[in-house]
């Protein structure tokens, strides 16, 4: 039985058509692929013939998965960081971008990993819409948003501020009231 891929143009042909790759460069990359067994896209990036961003953009177009650009990370809703534990986000190189109703849009270095997507759905209670993320850009966004910029307390305060009633703010705002309550406690 032969393996036929219907509806997909070959990666090398796409880059040739776009003028991002010469026939000689493609031949070099295909030769290396035959020797190493690596994926052609990885070889093209490693050899410097195309950028990781160009590769992911082509793959995203073929698979109809949008590519998250640097601007996307700058516009992410930091209040969503509490939905995804930092260690999980770092381990799987992903970051929540924004939420639309029950749908959480997430930049992922590997949006094709169904196990991670399913686990993310379980952790967040949201439907997941994966975006392709360039791994290095996702790592930078993780560093800037989970540990950089605002502290965790500031992020939690921002989230809580929109959800709290005036009475909660009045009670919560008084450290003195807490100290007085704890002085009379038997413990």
C-alpha positions in Angstrom: 0.0 0.0 0.0 1.5 3.4 -1.0 1.5 6.4 1.3 -0.2 9.3 -0.4 -0.6 12.7 1.2 -3.6 14.5 -0.3 -3.8 18.2 -0.2 -0.3 19.0 1.1 2.4 20.5 -1.0 5.9 19.3 -0.2 7.8 21.6 2.1 10.8 21.9 -0.2 8.5 22.8 -3.1 6.8 25.5 -1.1 10.1 27.2 -0.2 11.2 26.9 -3.9 8.0 28.5 -5.1 8.3 31.3 -2.5 11.9 31.9 -3.6 13.3 31.3 -0.1 15.3 28.3 -1.3 17.3 27.4 -4.4 17.2 24.0 -6.1 20.8 23.4 -5.0 20.0 24.2 -1.4 17.1 21.8 -1.4 19.2 19.1 -2.9 21.8 19.6 -0.2 19.1 19.4 2.5 17.5 16.3 1.0 20.9 14.6 0.8 21.5 15.3 4.4 18.0 14.1 5.3 18.6 10.7 3.5 21.8 10.3 5.6 20.5 11.4 9.0 16.8 10.7 8.9 16.0 14.1 10.4 13.0 16.1 9.4 13.6 18.3 6.3 12.3 21.4 8.1 14.8 21.0 10.9 17.6 20.5 8.4 16.6 23.6 6.4 16.7 25.7 9.6 19.9 24.2 10.9 21.7 24.8 7.6 20.5 28.4 7.6 18.5 28.2 4.4 15.2 29.3 6.1 14.4 30.7 9.5 12.5 28.9 12.2 9.7 31.5 11.8 9.5 30.9 8.1 9.3 27.1 8.6 6.6 27.4 11.3 4.6 29.8 9.2 4.6 27.4 6.3 3.6 24.4 8.5 1.0 26.5 10.2 -0.6 27.5 6.9 -0.6 23.9 5.7 -2.2 22.6 8.9 -4.4 25.6 9.5 -2.9 26.4 12.9 -2.1 30.1 13.3 1.4 31.2 14.2 1.9 33.4 17.3 4.2 36.3 16.5 6.3 38.4 18.9 3.5 40.9 18.9 1.1 38.3 20.1 3.2 37.7 23.2 3.2 41.4 24.0 -0.6 41.5 23.9 -1.2 38.4 26.1 -3.5 38.7 29.0 -1.3 38.3 32.1 -4.3 37.6 34.3 -4.4 34.2 32.6 -1.1 33.0 33.9 -2.7 31.6 37.0 -4.6 29.1 34.8 -1.4 27.3 33.8 1.2 26.3 36.4 4.6 27.7 35.6 6.4 24.4 35.8 3.9 22.9 33.3 4.2 25.9 31.0 8.0 25.7 31.0 8.1 21.9 30.7 5.9 22.0 27.6 7.1 25.3 26.3 3.6 27.0 26.1 2.0 30.1 27.4 -1.7 31.3 27.5 -2.3 34.2 25.3 -5.9 35.2 25.8 -9.3 33.8 26.5 -12.6 34.1 24.5 -15.4 32.6 26.5 -14.6 29.0 27.2 -11.8 29.0 24.7 -8.2 29.5 25.8 -5.7 30.5 23.1 -2.3 29.1 23.9 1.1 29.5 22.1 2.8 26.1 22.1 6.2 25.1 20.7 4.5 21.7 19.8 0.8 22.3 19.2 0.6 18.8 17.7 1.1 17.1 21.1 -2.4 15.9 21.9 -1.5 14.6 25.3 -0.3 18.1 26.4 -3.3 19.8 24.9 -5.6 17.3 26.7 -3.8 17.9 30.0 -4.0 21.6 29.5 -7.8 21.3 28.9 -8.0 19.4 32.2 -5.9 21.9 34.1 -7.7 25.0 32.9 -11.2 23.7 32.4 -11.2 25.5 29.0 -11.3 24.3 25.4 -7.8 24.8 24.0 -7.0 26.6 20.7 -3.3 26.0 20.0 -1.1 28.5 18.2 2.3 27.6 16.9 4.9 29.3 18.9 8.6 29.6 18.0 10.3 27.8 20.9 12.8 30.6 21.7 10.0 33.2 21.6 7.8 31.2 24.0 10.8 30.8 26.4 11.3 34.6 26.4 7.6 35.2 27.0 7.6 32.7 29.8 10.6 34.4 31.4 9.1 37.9 31.0 5.6 37.0 32.2 6.0 34.3 34.9 9.0 35.7 36.7 9.6 39.0 35.1 7.6 42.2 35.3 4.9 42.0 37.9 5.4 39.8 40.9 2.9 36.9 41.4 1.3 39.0 44.2 0.7 41.9 41.7 -0.8 39.5 39.2 -3.1 38.0 41.8 -4.0 41.4 43.0 -5.0 42.5 39.5 -7.1 39.4 39.0 -8.7 39.7 42.4 -9.5 43.5 42.1 -12.0 42.9 39.3 -13.7 40.1 41.2 -14.0 41.5 44.7 -16.8 43.4 46.3 -16.2 46.6 48.2 -16.9 44.8 51.5 -14.1 42.2 50.7 -11.7 45.0 49.9 -12.5 46.8 53.2 -12.0 43.6 55.3 -9.0 42.4 53.4 -7.3 45.8 53.5 -6.9 45.8 57.2 -3.8 44.0 58.5 -4.5 45.5 61.9 -7.9 43.7 62.0 -6.1 40.4 61.3 -3.5 41.0 64.0 -6.3 41.8 66.6 -8.2 38.6 65.6 -5.0 36.5 66.0 -4.1 37.9 69.4 -7.3 36.5 70.9 -7.0 33.1 69.3 -6.1 30.1 71.5 -3.4 28.8 69.1 
